[in-house]
């Protein structure tokens, strides 16, 4: 019977033909299933516990190592995308910094003085309302008296109170006009700042989406490399059971290149932790 073949096509500039021995699984879930995040190619290696020959174990060790190398080779392309996206993010980040400076200055130099003035106006307005209510109540009580019962001194006092209340009302009215003009200016500045915010947010959406996507791919590759490494270890354990020395010190997953690749992935993930 012809042995089934796993074809890995055109990844990282080369083509591999890997000959695998597939043994039917007996309910075990120790198979290796990999979907490369950069190409969506899927690879499946059989359960090491089902191997019956040394050749099967060694062949699938080689296959898992090749898959690991292919996954590592994809990291370089992802890094290029990260570098490009970070460069694209520089402009909106500058716009964001400019907006942050502008909104801080707006709050300090425009909004806070307006709020303080508005608070003072509300205090003065309440005082005016209280004085007006007091005057109206006294005037109504005096007007309710018969003409011959009204005292000139009381009428004169009411007239003075009215002049004071009218003066307060005029001042409050002028104050309100100034506040309305200030509020209109605040609204114009706020609208401009909102537009500035929308501009940087729109500009950063694309680069941020690319960085998030790169982060997920790197996390997937890191997880899949761990799976490949664990699969190789299981294959070596099976070799030991088959009477072959279970030596893993010559595995790809023990090489400096592999360890450097893992370190590089982790560094990239740290740089992308806020995306």
C-alpha positions in Angstrom: 0.0 0.0 0.0 1.3 3.5 -0.8 2.2 5.5 2.2 0.1 8.8 2.6 2.0 12.0 1.9 1.8 15.4 3.7 2.6 18.1 1.2 3.7 21.5 2.6 3.6 23.9 -0.4 5.5 27.1 -1.0 6.0 28.2 2.6 9.0 30.4 3.3 10.3 29.9 -0.2 10.7 26.1 -0.3 8.6 23.0 -0.8 8.8 19.9 1.4 7.3 16.5 0.9 6.9 14.7 4.2 6.0 11.0 4.3 4.0 10.2 7.4 2.6 7.0 8.8 -1.0 7.6 9.8 -2.2 5.1 12.4 -6.0 5.1 13.2 -6.6 6.7 16.6 -8.2 4.6 19.3 -10.0 7.3 21.1 -6.8 9.2 21.9 -6.6 13.0 21.6 -2.8 13.2 21.3 -2.8 14.0 17.6 -1.1 17.2 16.5 -3.4 19.6 14.6 -1.9 22.8 13.3 -3.4 25.6 11.3 -0.7 28.1 10.2 -2.1 31.6 11.0 -0.4 33.3 8.1 -1.5 30.8 5.3 -4.4 29.0 7.0 -2.8 25.7 5.9 -3.6 22.8 8.1 -1.3 20.0 9.2 -2.2 16.9 11.1 0.2 14.4 12.7 -1.0 11.1 14.2 -1.1 10.1 17.9 2.5 9.1 19.0 0.9 6.5 21.4 -0.3 4.6 18.3 3.1 4.1 16.7 4.3 0.6 16.4 7.7 1.1 14.8 10.7 3.3 15.3 10.4 4.6 11.8 6.9 6.0 12.4 8.1 7.9 15.5 11.2 9.3 13.8 9.4 10.3 10.6 6.8 12.2 12.6 9.4 13.8 14.8 11.0 15.2 11.6 7.5 16.3 10.3 6.8 18.2 13.6 10.2 19.8 13.4 9.6 20.9 9.9 6.2 22.4 10.8 7.9 24.2 13.7 10.4 25.7 11.3 7.7 26.8 8.9 5.9 28.5 11.8 9.1 30.2 12.8 9.7 31.3 9.3 6.3 33.1 9.3 7.3 35.3 12.2 9.6 37.5 10.0 6.8 38.5 7.7 4.6 39.3 10.7 7.3 41.4 12.2 7.6 43.3 8.9 3.9 44.0 9.1 4.2 45.2 12.7 7.0 47.6 11.8 4.9 49.0 8.9 1.8 49.3 11.1 3.8 51.0 13.8 5.2 53.5 11.2 1.6 54.1 10.0 0.5 54.7 13.6 3.1 57.4 14.1 1.0 60.1 12.4 -2.3 59.5 14.2 -0.3 59.2 17.5 1.1 62.7 16.8 -2.4 63.9 16.1 -3.5 62.3 19.4 -0.7 64.0 21.3 -1.7 67.3 19.8 -5.3 66.7 20.7 -4.4 65.8 24.3 -2.4 69.0 24.7 -5.3 71.0 23.1 -8.0 69.5 25.3 -5.9 69.9 28.4 -5.4 73.6 27.6 -9.1 74.0 26.7 -10.2 72.5 30.1 -7.8 74.7 32.0 -8.0 78.0 30.2 -11.6 77.9 29.0 -13.9 75.4 30.7 -12.7 75.8 34.3 -12.9 79.7 34.2 -16.4 79.4 32.6 -17.6 76.9 35.3 -16.3 79.2 38.1 -18.0 82.2 36.6 -21.2 80.2 36.1 -21.1 79.1 39.8 -20.7 82.7 40.9 -23.5 83.7 38.6 -25.8 81.0 40.1 -25.0 82.3 43.6 -25.8 85.9 42.5 -28.9 84.7 40.6 -30.2 83.0 43.7 -29.6 86.1 45.8 -31.4 88.2 43.2 -34.4 85.7 43.1 -34.5 85.7 46.9 -34.5 89.5 47.1 -37.1 89.8 44.3 -39.4 87.3 46.1 -39.0 89.2 49.4 -39.7 92.5 47.7 -42.8 91.2 45.8 -44.2 89.7 49.1 -43.7 93.0 50.9 -45.1 95.0 48.1 -48.2 92.8 47.8 -48.8 93.0 51.5 -48.5 96.8 51.4 -50.8 97.0 48.3 -53.4 94.9 50.2 -53.8 97.7 52.8 -56.4 100.4 52.4 -54.8 103.6 51.1 -55.3 105.4 54.5 -53.4 102.6 56.2 -50.3 102.7 54.1 -47.4 104.5 55.7 -45.1 106.8 53.7 -42.0 105.4 55.3 -42.9 101.8 54.3 -43.7 102.9 50.8 -40.3 104.7 50.6 -38.5 101.6 51.9 -40.3 99.5 49.2 -39.3 101.9 46.5 -35.6 101.7 47.6 -35.8 97.9 47.7 -37.3 97.9 44.2 -34.4 100.1 42.9 -31.9 97.7 44.5 -33.7 94.6 43.1 -33.9 96.2 39.6 -30.2 97.0 39.8 -29.4 93.5 40.8 -31.6 92.2 38.0 -29.9 94.3 35.4 -26.4 93.2 36.6 -27.5 89.5 36.5 -28.9 90.0 33.0 -25.6 91.5 31.8 -23.8 88.7 33.5 -26.0 86.1 31.8 -25.4 87.7 28.4 -21.6 87.4 28.9 -22.0 83.8 30.0 -24.1 83.0 26.9 -21.4 84.5 24.7 -18.7 82.6 26.5 -20.7 79.3 26.2 -21.1 79.9 22.5 -17.3 80.2 22.1 -16.8 77.1 24.2 -19.1 75.2 21.9 -17.2 76.3 18.8 -13.8 75.3 20.4 -15.3 72.0 21.7 -16.7 71.2 18.2 -13.2 71.8 16.7 -11.6 69.5 19.3 -14.2 66.8 18.7 -13.3 67.0 15.0 -9.6 66.7 15.9 -10.3 63.7 18.1 -12.3 62.0 15.3 -9.5 62.6 12.8 -6.8 60.8 14.9 -9.2 58.0 15.9 -10.1 57.4 12.3 -6.4 57.5 11.3 -5.4 55.0 13.9 -8.0 52.4 13.3 -6.2 50.7 10.4 -2.8 50.4 12.0 -4.3 49.3 15.3 -6.3 46.6 13.6 -3.1 45.4 11.9 -1.2 45.3 15.2 -4.0 43.5 16.9 -4.0 40.9 14.1 -0.3 40.5 14.3 -0.5 40.0 18.0 -3.1 37.2 17.6 -1.0 35.5 15.0 2.1 35.6 17.1 0.2 34.3 20.1 -1.1 31.5 17.9 2.4 30.6 16.6 3.8 30.6 20.1 1.1 28.2 21.2 1.5 26.0 18.2 5.3 25.8 18.6 4.7 24.7 22.2 2.3 22.0 20.8 5.0 20.9 18.3 7.6 20.7 20.9 5.4 18.7 23.2 4.5 16.4 20.3 8.2 15.7 19.6 8.7 14.9 23.3 5.8 12.4 23.2 7.3 10.8 20.1 10.6 10.4 21.9 8.7 8.8 24.8 7.2 6.3 22.4 10.7 5.7 20.9 11.8 4.7 24.4 9.0 2.3 24.8 9.9 0.8 21.4 13.5 0.2 22.7 15.1 3.2 21.0 17.1 5.7 23.2 14.8 8.7 23.8 17.4 11.4 23.0 15.9 14.9 22.5 19.1 17.0 22.7 19.4 17.0 18.9 15.9 18.1 18.3 15.2 21.4 16.4 13.3 22.5 19.5 16.6 22.5 21.5 18.6 24.5 19.1 19.8 28.1 19.8 17.9 29.3 16.6 14.6 28.0 18.0 15.2 29.4 21.4 16.1 32.8 19.8 12.9 32.6 17.7 10.8 32.0 20.8 12.5 34.9 22.6 11.9 37.1 19.6 8.2 36.2 19.6 7.9 37.0 23.3 9.6 40.4 22.8 7.2 41.2 20.0 4.2 40.2 22.2 5.5 42.5 24.9 5.7 45.4 22.5 2.1 44.6 21.4 0.7 44.1 24.9 -1.5 47.3 24.7 -3.2 46.3 21.5 
